[in-house]
């Protein structure tokens, strides 16, 4: 972490739950294949497949995440300040 960027490594065991939290805009890089249910503020829950080697940009978000699949998740999140 520095004054420009913060990098977060997250591991999501099968069945894990990340409580409601905030992320500023940034990119997430997926290091494993896994399935999550994401609940963003103001939206219905959505189940998504994440694929190893892919990446996704996101605008600022408040959400909670549940690993609902059969494999652990592993990601790096790069957040811009």
C-alpha positions in Angstrom: 0.0 0.0 0.0 1.1 3.5 -0.8 -0.5 6.9 -1.4 -1.7 5.8 -4.9 -2.8 2.1 -4.6 -3.7 -0.6 -2.2 -3.3 -4.3 -3.1 -5.4 -6.9 -1.1 -5.0 -10.7 -1.3 -8.1 -12.6 -0.4 -8.7 -16.3 0.1 -12.3 -17.5 0.2 -12.7 -21.0 1.6 -15.7 -23.0 0.4 -18.8 -21.8 2.4 -17.1 -18.6 3.6 -18.9 -15.3 4.0 -17.5 -11.8 3.8 -19.8 -9.4 5.6 -20.9 -6.2 4.0 -17.9 -4.0 3.1 -16.8 -1.2 0.8 -14.3 -1.1 -2.1 -13.2 2.0 -4.0 -12.8 1.6 -7.8 -10.2 -0.9 -8.9 -9.5 -4.2 -10.6 -9.8 -7.8 -9.3 -7.6 -10.6 -10.6 -9.0 -14.1 -10.1 -6.4 -16.8 -9.4 -8.7 -19.7 -9.1 -12.1 -20.9 -10.5 -14.9 -20.5 -8.0 -18.5 -19.6 -7.6 -19.8 -16.7 -5.5 -23.1 -15.1 -4.5 -22.7 -11.3 -4.4 -25.2 -9.0 -2.8 -24.6 -5.3 -3.7 -26.4 -2.6 -1.9 -29.7 -1.9 -3.7 -29.5 -5.0 -5.9 -30.8 -8.6 -5.8 -28.2 -11.3 -4.9 -26.4 -12.6 -8.0 -24.4 -15.9 -8.4 -21.3 -15.5 -10.5 -18.6 -17.9 -11.8 -15.1 -16.6 -11.4 -12.4 -18.0 -13.7 -8.7 -18.2 -13.0 -6.6 -15.8 -15.1 -9.5 -13.4 -15.6 -9.8 -9.8 -14.3 -12.6 -7.4 -13.8 -12.8 -3.6 -13.3 -15.4 -2.3 -10.8 -16.6 1.1 -9.7 -16.9 1.8 -6.0 -19.2 -0.8 -4.4 -20.7 -1.9 -1.1 -21.4 -5.6 -1.0 -21.2 -8.9 0.8 -19.7 -12.1 -0.8 -20.5 -15.8 -0.2 -18.4 -18.6 -1.7 -21.3 -20.9 -2.7 -19.2 -23.3 -4.9 -17.2 -26.4 -4.4 -13.7 -24.8 -4.7 -11.9 -22.1 -2.7 -11.5 -18.6 -4.2 -8.2 -16.7 -4.4 -8.0 -13.2 -5.7 -5.9 -10.0 -5.7 -7.7 -6.7 -5.6 -5.9 -3.6 -6.8 -7.7 -0.5 -5.5 -6.8 3.0 -6.6 -6.8 5.9 -4.2 
